Amino acid sequence: MATKIYIVYYSTWGHIATLAEEMKKGAESVPGVKVTVWRVPETLPEDVLGKMHAAPGREDHPVITARQLAEADGILFGFPTRFGMMAAQMKAFFDSTGGLWQAQSLAGKPAGVFFATGTQGGGQETTALTAVTQLTHHGMLFVPVGYTHGAGMFCMDEVKGGSPYGAGTFAGADGSRVPSDAELALAAHQGKYFSGVTKKLKAV
């Protein structure tokens, strides 16, 4: 039976959606792994999203419900940063998982995170660290990417997002910057690495 990886994200301007697609490519490179990319429900009205110049939701990424999380063998969560923490849309989604928490439906499942911030000091690591509290209460197993990407993690010749906690990108204060090749490479690597870990844990 295939190892089921869910990539569950919220994206305002499309940066996180782009990273999610790269993670899918990396994750699917592991034999015996099936990957599905999902969006969490939007909480803002259309007129507000229009004023924010938000990107339209990816129709090829269906909206997930909380109960569907229990179907996955491992889950990667992606979200933009809001003042050093996950965006409210993703927090609202986690807040809707109380039934799963009560039943311990996610306990023991591996989970990872990836993120986008507007600026270099915008919370790439605090966003990941504060997200771990959500995983901890569910008893999930946090799987950081660490420095498994090798030389790509140490290169200092360009500005790039990401950290040992997970892949990341800088969106720019106005959302105009797109993920770089280096950021996309880390996302693909994290997907592959996470899939390998999840597959091994499922086999235990």
Backbone bond lengths (Angstrom), bond angles and torsions (degrees), N, CA, C in turn:
res aa  C-N    CA-C-N  psi(-1)  N-CA   C-N-CA  omega(-1)  CA-C   N-CA-C  phi
1 M - - - 1.462 - - 1.529 109.47 -
2 A 1.327 116.34 136.71 1.460 121.13 -176.93 1.524 111.82 -65.69
3 T 1.312 115.65 147.24 1.462 121.82 172.11 1.520 107.99 -79.22
4 K 1.332 117.24 123.79 1.462 121.70 -174.60 1.523 110.74 -97.26
5 I 1.324 116.00 116.01 1.459 122.21 176.09 1.517 108.79 -107.32
6 Y 1.317 116.61 128.27 1.464 121.35 173.46 1.528 108.23 -107.03
7 I 1.312 115.95 132.41 1.462 122.04 171.65 1.520 105.99 -108.71
8 V 1.312 116.34 112.58 1.462 122.98 -171.74 1.529 108.17 -117.40
9 Y 1.331 116.70 123.59 1.459 118.20 -171.94 1.519 113.44 -143.69
10 Y 1.328 114.18 164.26 1.464 122.36 164.78 1.518 106.56 -125.91
11 S 1.339 116.64 138.53 1.457 120.92 -178.44 1.520 109.48 -141.18
12 T 1.326 116.55 130.17 1.462 120.74 179.31 1.522 111.25 -87.10
13 W 1.327 116.52 -54.11 1.468 121.32 -175.12 1.529 112.62 -109.55
14 G 1.328 117.44 5.36 1.449 120.26 175.31 1.513 115.55 101.49
15 H 1.334 117.98 -5.67 1.461 120.57 -178.42 1.528 111.87 -64.83
16 I 1.324 116.07 -46.14 1.462 120.19 -179.26 1.529 110.50 -68.13
17 A 1.335 116.62 -36.81 1.465 119.95 176.81 1.526 110.82 -60.68
18 T 1.329 116.44 -39.18 1.459 120.77 178.81 1.525 110.63 -65.04
19 L 1.333 117.08 -44.96 1.468 120.22 177.49 1.525 110.70 -62.47
20 A 1.324 116.90 -37.65 1.467 120.69 -179.59 1.528 110.93 -61.38
21 E 1.318 116.78 -40.17 1.461 119.95 179.12 1.527 111.29 -66.03
22 E 1.330 117.37 -38.50 1.462 120.30 176.96 1.519 111.12 -66.73
23 M 1.334 116.13 -38.74 1.465 119.71 176.89 1.518 110.65 -62.49
24 K 1.317 116.04 -38.94 1.464 119.84 178.80 1.522 110.46 -60.89
25 K 1.333 116.62 -44.39 1.465 119.90 179.47 1.532 110.90 -58.85
26 G 1.325 115.69 -46.20 1.455 119.50 179.61 1.515 112.09 -65.01
27 A 1.332 116.28 -42.90 1.463 120.58 -177.87 1.520 111.50 -64.97
28 E 1.324 116.65 -38.79 1.460 120.35 -178.16 1.527 113.01 -75.63
29 S 1.327 116.49 -9.21 1.465 118.46 176.97 1.522 111.95 -75.34
30 V 1.324 116.97 -10.73 1.465 122.25 176.66 1.530 107.92 -87.26
31 P 1.317 118.44 121.85 1.471 120.52 -179.05 1.524 112.12 -57.97
32 G 1.331 115.91 141.07 1.453 120.63 176.25 1.511 114.70 80.78
33 V 1.342 117.39 14.75 1.466 121.36 -179.35 1.522 109.67 -114.23
34 K 1.310 116.70 133.87 1.464 123.18 175.99 1.521 108.18 -115.61
35 V 1.331 116.71 127.62 1.464 121.85 -174.70 1.522 110.82 -117.15
36 T 1.321 116.12 135.37 1.465 122.03 173.03 1.518 108.51 -125.79
37 V 1.331 116.06 132.62 1.466 121.81 177.80 1.524 108.79 -101.18
38 W 1.329 116.25 130.64 1.461 122.84 -176.93 1.528 110.71 -127.32
39 R 1.321 115.52 153.13 1.467 122.29 169.16 1.526 109.30 -105.26
40 V 1.332 117.28 148.47 1.463 119.89 171.47 1.525 108.17 -87.35
41 P 1.317 117.92 159.44 1.467 120.29 -178.44 1.529 112.21 -62.12
42 E 1.317 115.55 142.95 1.463 121.46 174.74 1.521 108.85 -78.11
43 T 1.322 117.02 143.90 1.466 121.08 179.49 1.521 112.51 -111.41
44 L 1.325 117.73 -11.39 1.463 120.84 -178.83 1.525 111.02 -94.56
45 P 1.335 117.73 145.87 1.466 120.42 176.89 1.523 111.31 -70.79
46 E 1.318 116.09 158.05 1.458 122.04 -175.71 1.520 112.85 -58.75
47 D 1.334 118.02 -37.23 1.460 119.22 -177.90 1.524 111.73 -66.22
48 V 1.331 116.30 -35.31 1.467 120.07 177.36 1.522 110.13 -69.80
49 L 1.314 116.99 -43.01 1.460 120.66 178.16 1.523 110.60 -60.89
50 G 1.321 116.50 -36.91 1.456 120.49 178.05 1.514 111.86 -63.53
51 K 1.314 117.15 -42.06 1.462 121.48 178.61 1.526 111.32 -66.55
52 M 1.319 116.14 -27.51 1.465 120.83 177.90 1.527 111.71 -83.72
53 H 1.319 117.32 -6.90 1.467 122.77 -175.64 1.528 110.98 58.51
54 A 1.333 114.64 38.02 1.466 120.22 -179.84 1.525 110.81 -68.27
55 A 1.319 115.48 147.20 1.461 120.19 177.06 1.531 109.32 -73.06
56 P 1.316 117.29 145.96 1.476 118.75 176.95 1.524 110.55 -65.32
57 G 1.322 116.45 151.12 1.467 121.05 179.46 1.513 111.19 -63.59
58 R 1.314 116.33 141.82 1.461 121.62 178.99 1.525 109.33 -71.16
59 E 1.321 117.30 114.09 1.462 120.99 -178.28 1.522 112.47 -67.36
60 D 1.358 116.32 -23.17 1.462 119.00 178.13 1.523 112.06 -79.95
61 H 1.328 116.42 -3.54 1.461 121.95 175.23 1.527 107.44 -113.28
62 P 1.323 119.10 98.52 1.472 120.58 -177.14 1.520 112.55 -65.06
63 V 1.323 115.48 157.50 1.463 121.82 177.71 1.524 108.29 -79.78
64 I 1.312 115.66 132.55 1.462 121.63 -176.41 1.526 111.05 -96.58
65 T 1.314 116.44 153.02 1.459 122.43 170.10 1.524 108.04 -105.99
66 A 1.307 116.02 156.33 1.464 120.13 -176.65 1.529 112.22 -56.73
67 R 1.317 117.13 -42.45 1.474 119.62 -175.69 1.519 112.56 -62.76
68 Q 1.331 117.60 -24.42 1.465 120.31 -179.28 1.530 112.59 -70.10
69 L 1.324 117.31 -18.62 1.464 119.91 178.44 1.519 111.85 -58.62
70 A 1.322 116.32 -33.89 1.466 120.56 -176.61 1.522 112.46 -65.26
71 E 1.335 118.10 -16.98 1.460 121.37 -179.20 1.520 112.38 -75.24
72 A 1.331 117.21 -22.26 1.460 121.80 -173.16 1.519 112.11 -83.01
73 D 1.332 115.10 150.93 1.465 120.56 172.40 1.530 110.83 -85.79
74 G 1.329 116.90 -26.46 1.454 122.53 178.21 1.515 109.28 -156.36
75 I 1.345 116.97 148.97 1.465 120.53 -174.00 1.525 110.62 -134.33
76 L 1.327 115.45 131.21 1.463 122.59 172.02 1.525 107.92 -105.72
77 F 1.324 117.04 124.35 1.456 122.12 -178.76 1.533 109.67 -107.15
78 G 1.336 116.40 130.12 1.458 120.28 179.28 1.520 111.58 -124.38
79 F 1.328 116.59 141.88 1.467 119.91 -177.00 1.528 110.72 -162.60
80 P 1.323 116.99 151.82 1.456 120.39 172.21 1.525 110.09 -78.74
81 T 1.310 115.50 162.89 1.459 122.33 -179.59 1.522 111.15 -90.68
82 R 1.307 115.29 140.09 1.465 121.89 170.59 1.521 107.22 -128.06
83 F 1.321 116.47 105.11 1.458 121.94 -179.55 1.529 112.07 53.79
84 G 1.330 115.74 43.98 1.457 121.23 174.15 1.505 115.66 83.64
85 M 1.343 117.37 7.92 1.460 121.61 178.89 1.528 108.93 -136.05
86 M 1.322 116.80 172.03 1.460 120.43 179.03 1.525 110.72 -63.17
87 A 1.324 115.91 152.33 1.460 122.01 177.41 1.525 110.65 -60.82
88 A 1.331 116.05 151.64 1.462 121.81 -176.04 1.526 112.17 -59.70
89 Q 1.324 117.25 -31.60 1.462 119.48 -179.55 1.523 110.95 -62.99
90 M 1.329 116.68 -42.40 1.467 119.60 178.17 1.527 110.85 -70.81
91 K 1.323 117.33 -37.77 1.467 119.53 177.38 1.523 110.62 -63.86
92 A 1.329 117.32 -39.36 1.464 120.66 177.21 1.524 110.62 -62.00
93 F 1.327 115.98 -37.75 1.461 119.41 178.10 1.529 110.62 -65.14
94 F 1.329 116.25 -45.63 1.468 118.69 177.01 1.529 110.77 -61.26
95 D 1.329 116.49 -36.91 1.464 119.95 179.29 1.529 111.81 -63.55
96 S 1.330 116.50 -21.15 1.463 120.26 -178.92 1.533 112.54 -87.37
97 T 1.338 117.01 2.40 1.471 120.22 -176.19 1.527 113.28 -96.84
98 G 1.335 116.37 19.73 1.461 119.55 -177.94 1.525 113.88 -57.44
99 G 1.326 116.38 -37.77 1.462 119.41 178.63 1.511 112.35 -64.89
100 L 1.329 116.48 -38.72 1.466 120.78 176.58 1.522 110.23 -65.51
101 W 1.331 116.56 -39.40 1.465 120.94 178.33 1.527 110.73 -63.55
102 Q 1.326 115.75 -44.08 1.465 119.70 -178.81 1.527 111.47 -62.47
103 A 1.324 116.02 -37.74 1.466 120.79 -179.86 1.523 112.75 -88.10
104 Q 1.343 116.66 -4.25 1.465 122.82 -176.74 1.536 111.34 55.47
105 S 1.321 115.01 39.35 1.464 121.42 -176.89 1.524 113.30 -70.13
106 L 1.341 116.82 -22.56 1.467 120.18 -178.60 1.525 112.94 -104.10
107 A 1.310 116.89 -2.60 1.465 120.73 -177.52 1.526 110.65 -60.38
108 G 1.317 115.39 132.08 1.453 121.10 178.00 1.515 114.80 86.54
109 K 1.327 117.32 -6.98 1.469 119.85 178.81 1.525 110.09 -82.29
110 P 1.336 118.58 135.35 1.466 120.09 176.65 1.518 111.00 -70.52
111 A 1.330 115.79 147.24 1.465 121.70 179.49 1.519 109.47 -145.43
112 G 1.310 115.94 148.11 1.457 122.40 176.12 1.508 109.34 -137.58
113 V 1.333 116.75 169.82 1.462 120.98 -178.28 1.530 110.50 -134.42
114 F 1.334 115.31 155.17 1.463 122.16 169.82 1.520 107.34 -145.79
115 F 1.329 117.23 163.38 1.454 118.49 -163.44 1.527 112.40 -158.56
116 A 1.327 115.04 166.62 1.463 122.31 175.03 1.516 108.38 -138.66
117 T 1.321 116.27 139.20 1.458 121.19 175.62 1.517 109.38 -128.10
118 G 1.330 115.74 157.88 1.447 120.02 -179.28 1.511 113.48 -75.43
119 T 1.329 116.65 -31.98 1.459 121.26 -175.53 1.522 110.66 -135.15
120 Q 1.337 116.30 167.47 1.468 120.58 -177.21 1.523 112.38 -64.26
121 G 1.308 117.93 -31.65 1.461 120.98 178.41 1.510 112.08 -100.67
122 G 1.327 116.51 25.07 1.461 120.31 -170.90 1.509 116.46 -87.49
123 G 1.336 118.46 1.23 1.462 119.18 174.89 1.508 115.82 113.05
124 Q 1.322 119.02 32.74 1.468 120.75 179.19 1.531 111.46 -57.60
125 E 1.314 117.33 -40.03 1.473 119.34 -178.33 1.526 112.65 -91.34
126 T 1.339 117.81 -35.55 1.469 117.89 179.07 1.519 111.09 -66.89
127 T 1.310 117.15 -32.95 1.464 120.42 178.04 1.526 110.26 -63.52
128 A 1.315 116.50 -42.81 1.461 120.28 177.69 1.528 111.04 -67.08
129 L 1.316 116.80 -45.57 1.466 120.59 -177.44 1.521 111.94 -62.03
130 T 1.327 117.04 -43.39 1.462 119.21 -179.44 1.522 111.41 -72.19
131 A 1.330 117.88 -25.06 1.463 120.46 176.17 1.524 111.35 -69.27
132 V 1.319 116.71 -28.09 1.466 120.31 -178.86 1.530 111.19 -60.99
133 T 1.330 117.84 -27.22 1.472 119.08 178.45 1.523 111.21 -62.11
134 Q 1.336 116.83 -35.74 1.467 120.02 179.14 1.539 109.94 -65.64
135 L 1.321 115.21 -43.61 1.467 120.01 -178.99 1.530 110.95 -67.01
136 T 1.314 115.66 -39.05 1.467 120.91 -177.86 1.525 111.78 -62.14
137 H 1.320 116.91 -43.94 1.461 119.27 -179.01 1.522 112.14 -65.12
138 H 1.321 116.14 -25.05 1.460 119.86 176.28 1.534 112.00 -87.39
139 G 1.326 117.61 -7.53 1.462 119.82 -177.85 1.509 112.72 75.86
140 M 1.330 116.75 20.46 1.467 120.47 179.15 1.520 110.37 -77.28
141 L 1.321 117.08 159.96 1.456 122.35 -177.83 1.523 108.98 -101.47
142 F 1.323 116.93 108.12 1.460 120.78 -178.11 1.529 109.59 -70.39
143 V 1.324 115.98 125.52 1.458 122.08 179.81 1.526 108.64 -115.25
144 P 1.329 118.46 94.71 1.470 119.97 176.78 1.521 109.75 -76.26
145 V 1.309 115.97 157.90 1.466 119.04 179.23 1.529 111.06 -78.14
146 G 1.350 115.89 -18.71 1.464 119.79 -180.00 1.523 111.45 59.21
147 Y 1.323 115.95 -143.53 1.470 121.26 176.85 1.525 110.28 -110.35
148 T 1.344 115.37 31.32 1.455 120.51 -176.69 1.526 113.45 -70.87
149 H 1.328 116.73 -11.85 1.472 120.26 178.68 1.529 111.43 -80.20
150 G 1.313 116.28 -3.51 1.460 120.70 174.43 1.517 113.84 69.28
151 A 1.327 115.84 -134.06 1.461 121.78 -173.15 1.521 112.29 -56.94
152 G 1.320 116.96 -30.45 1.453 120.13 -179.82 1.509 113.77 -61.83
153 M 1.331 117.01 -21.52 1.461 120.71 179.81 1.521 112.48 -82.99
154 F 1.326 116.86 -17.11 1.460 120.66 -173.60 1.527 113.63 -106.37
155 C 1.318 117.04 -10.65 1.464 121.15 -176.93 1.527 110.39 -63.32
156 M 1.337 116.56 132.29 1.461 121.96 -175.88 1.530 112.70 -117.99
157 D 1.322 118.11 15.15 1.455 120.00 -173.69 1.523 113.78 -92.29
158 E 1.324 117.81 3.52 1.457 120.21 177.00 1.519 110.04 -153.55
159 V 1.317 115.68 157.86 1.456 121.50 174.66 1.522 107.94 -76.70
160 K 1.329 116.73 129.00 1.461 119.59 178.69 1.518 110.61 -154.33
161 G 1.309 114.64 147.41 1.450 120.93 177.93 1.518 111.16 -85.38
162 G 1.326 115.01 178.28 1.451 120.70 -178.95 1.506 112.01 100.02
163 S 1.319 116.00 159.39 1.461 122.11 -177.83 1.517 107.74 -163.46
164 P 1.341 117.99 -179.98 1.464 119.22 175.92 1.532 113.22 -59.66
165 Y 1.331 117.00 -18.22 1.463 120.60 -179.80 1.527 112.16 -76.76
166 G 1.342 116.26 -29.27 1.451 119.28 -178.30 1.518 111.45 165.85
167 A 1.311 115.81 172.70 1.462 121.12 178.05 1.517 109.93 -69.60
168 G 1.317 115.22 152.95 1.458 119.15 179.54 1.508 111.27 -158.71
169 T 1.320 115.08 166.11 1.455 120.96 177.08 1.519 109.42 -143.40
170 F 1.312 115.74 157.84 1.455 121.55 173.19 1.519 108.00 -101.77
171 A 1.325 116.61 125.05 1.461 121.20 -176.95 1.524 112.59 -89.38
172 G 1.341 116.90 -17.33 1.452 120.07 -171.43 1.519 108.84 85.02
173 A 1.306 116.55 153.04 1.463 120.57 -176.42 1.529 112.23 -60.00
174 D 1.336 117.43 -28.79 1.462 120.74 179.83 1.522 112.92 -105.39
175 G 1.323 116.86 6.96 1.458 121.02 178.10 1.512 114.95 77.53
176 S 1.333 116.96 12.99 1.464 119.89 -173.64 1.530 114.35 -85.59
177 R 1.343 117.26 -18.69 1.466 119.37 -179.17 1.525 109.46 -79.45
178 V 1.324 116.87 138.27 1.465 120.82 178.66 1.529 108.91 -103.68
179 P 1.330 117.85 156.69 1.468 120.16 179.72 1.529 111.76 -57.64
180 S 1.320 115.28 136.12 1.462 121.34 -179.33 1.524 110.74 -81.73
181 D 1.331 115.69 168.54 1.464 120.17 177.68 1.523 111.35 -59.37
182 A 1.343 116.89 -38.48 1.465 120.43 179.90 1.526 111.03 -66.00
183 E 1.317 116.95 -39.21 1.461 120.68 179.34 1.530 110.91 -68.86
184 L 1.315 116.15 -39.60 1.465 120.34 177.76 1.522 111.12 -65.63
185 A 1.332 115.95 -36.91 1.466 120.03 179.90 1.528 110.72 -64.64
186 L 1.327 116.83 -40.44 1.465 119.73 178.40 1.528 110.42 -66.67
187 A 1.324 117.18 -37.95 1.461 120.59 178.45 1.533 110.44 -62.35
188 A 1.322 116.64 -45.98 1.467 120.02 178.66 1.521 110.87 -61.93
189 H 1.339 115.77 -41.21 1.470 119.69 178.92 1.525 110.59 -63.93
190 Q 1.336 116.88 -43.41 1.464 118.89 -179.45 1.526 110.71 -61.49
191 G 1.337 116.71 -41.00 1.459 119.33 177.99 1.511 111.78 -59.42
192 K 1.330 116.47 -44.95 1.468 121.01 179.73 1.521 111.05 -66.10
193 Y 1.317 116.80 -45.38 1.466 121.12 -179.27 1.528 111.03 -62.41
194 F 1.326 115.69 -45.95 1.464 120.32 -178.94 1.525 111.28 -63.49
195 S 1.332 116.16 -41.15 1.470 119.74 178.28 1.522 111.33 -60.46
196 G 1.346 116.19 -42.28 1.453 120.38 179.89 1.516 112.14 -61.98
197 V 1.337 116.20 -42.99 1.468 121.06 179.00 1.525 110.16 -64.85
198 T 1.337 116.77 -46.20 1.463 121.11 -178.23 1.516 111.27 -62.55
199 K 1.319 116.45 -41.07 1.465 120.94 179.97 1.534 110.82 -63.06
200 K 1.333 116.00 -41.32 1.460 119.76 178.72 1.529 111.22 -65.30
201 L 1.333 116.96 -41.92 1.455 120.19 -179.36 1.521 111.78 -66.66
202 K 1.327 116.25 -36.14 1.469 119.37 178.84 1.521 110.65 -65.17
203 A 1.321 116.41 -31.45 1.458 120.08 -176.71 1.525 112.96 -78.04
204 V 1.315 116.95 -12.77 1.467 120.28 -177.19 1.521 110.71 -72.29
